[in-house]
Every structure is written in structure tokens, then in C-alpha cells.
Amino acid sequence: MSAGALTRDDVERGYNNRAAVADHPYWLDQFAQRSRDAVAALSPLRDVRYGSGPKETLDLFVPAEGARGTLLFIHGGYWRALDKADHSFVAPLFVDAGLAVAVINYDLCPDVTIATIVEQCRRAVGWTAREGPRHGAPAPLVIAGHSAGGHLVAMLMSTDWRERSFDVAPFAGGVTLSGVHDLEPLVLFSYNVDLRLDEPTARTMSPIHYAPRVGVPLVIAVGADETSEFRRQAQLLWDAWPEHRRPQQAGPLTMPKRHHFNVVLDYGDPSSELTRATLELFDDARA
């Protein structure tokens, strides 16, 4: 079903993940508990400031023996909820693999607009590329995000980094996991009371309407048990950006038995397809 054919009820069913996953409180508790464990085990640099906004900070996890690259992770929560502190759980596996991990925060709607959040994420990437090495977070840099974070990764892919004083893109690959790449349906969503999208703004903030501005590979991933709208959103970007398809994939990376919440916990499993695909981006950058 195209976005234009969706009714308000269709949008609510397709985008309200908490309603779609009855036991979502359990999974959010897992985010929090695993993140507390990660912080206790790894003692990251916390609340490192990358910009002047209230939440423009990141937590930096660095391997004891020195890093061979850096993963920057952008959390989800529909641009209106959650925090980097809920997502430290992504770090341990990558630190064990010899990578630094920066988990970033950004200000939330309705205090700011989605456009402001996009600009904050650009600053976070720029800071990590320029200042990360002196904090133990060297190139190559790979960016990954879940849900709203997946949208933000796609917007970073469509950014002209030359306007931000980079001769080439500051990152070597990206992962959009369960991302929203066409925001126009969200104009009808109940959460729009916070997002404050109208049709022109939603279109402007939709990466499917932009050409990618960086020549790096992108992993487009989604859970097989997510709503049909989230699976459609993954396919939309796959279809719109053929030049960034990884040759080993025939379509979006679709993880079986994964819904919108447990899919990101695959970053705690070294054998998961999501983890392997993300690590391959670092291998490709060094090839």
C-alpha cells in the first residue's frame, strides 16, 4: 500500500510499535539492564560534548588495546523518546572486536524539530571524525542507527559533506536498521503531536527524496516480524538507492523472528547477520 493510500487507522497500526509488540516493556527493560551492565564493564567516557545543544553529548567506549575503527550509533524513539543511556548495550561486542563505539544523544521533539536533530547528528559525525582519534576513536568510521536513528543515518548519507569542510565523506559505511525513510505517513500518526510534521516538512525530511551524496555502502535492515509498514520502509530505500546496495544482498537484510524492539539486540550476538554485516563494513573500508 502506498503512503497516499493509507488511512489514519492504517498509519496507527503500521507505525505504533508499542501497540504492535505487546511485551515491549520487557524489551525496553532489556535495553536498560544490558546498557547498565555495559557501562559497568567498560567504563566509557560519558557525556562528551560534541555541540552546544542541551543533549549534544556522546558516550565513548574504547578498547583497552587501542581501536582499529569506530562505530557511531544513533538511538531510536521516534525522535521524541529514549536516550543514549538506554543503548550502551550495542558497545561490548564491537569493543571486543577492537572497535571504539560512540553512542550519541540528541535533543528530542517537541523541544526541537526533526530538522534540528538531523543537523545535530551531522555535528556528532563531524566531531567524531575530527576529534575522535585523540580520544581513542580512529577512522574508519561507520554510522548505524535504529528506527528514528535509521532515518538519521539515511539523512547523513544524503548530506553534502563538502559544505561541512570534508573533502570526502567522514564515514566509510552506514546501517539503517528499521528506519523510517518516508516520513509523509507520519503526518497522520498520533505521535505527530510531538513531531509537528506537515506534508511539505515531512517530504523535506524524507531521505527517499534525496540522492545519496556519499559513495559508501549502506546496510538496509529490518526485522521479519515488524509491521508491514516498517518492512515497506526498508524496501523503499532499497529501491530508491540502488547504487548503495551491497552486492551480497538481493534485498533488505531481513532478520527472522525479530520485531521492532528485539531486532537491535542482535548487536549483542556475534553470529547475527546484523553484526556480521556491520563488521564487514569495516573490512570493506580497509580493503
Secondary structure, DSSP 8 states (H G I E B T S, - for coil): --GGG--HHHHHHHH-HHHH-TTHHHHHHHHHHHHHHHHHHH--EEEEESSSSTT-EEEEE--TT--S-EEEEE--STTTS--GGG-GGGHHHHHHTT-EEEEE----TTTS-HHHHHHHHHHHHHHHHHHGGGGT--S-EEEEEETHHHHHHHHHHTS-GGGGT-SS-S-SEEEEES-----GGGGGSTTHHHH---HHHHHHT-GGGS---S---EEEEEETTS-HHHHHHHHHHHHH-GGG--TT-SSSEEETT--TTTTGGGGG-TTSHHHHHHHHHHHHHH-
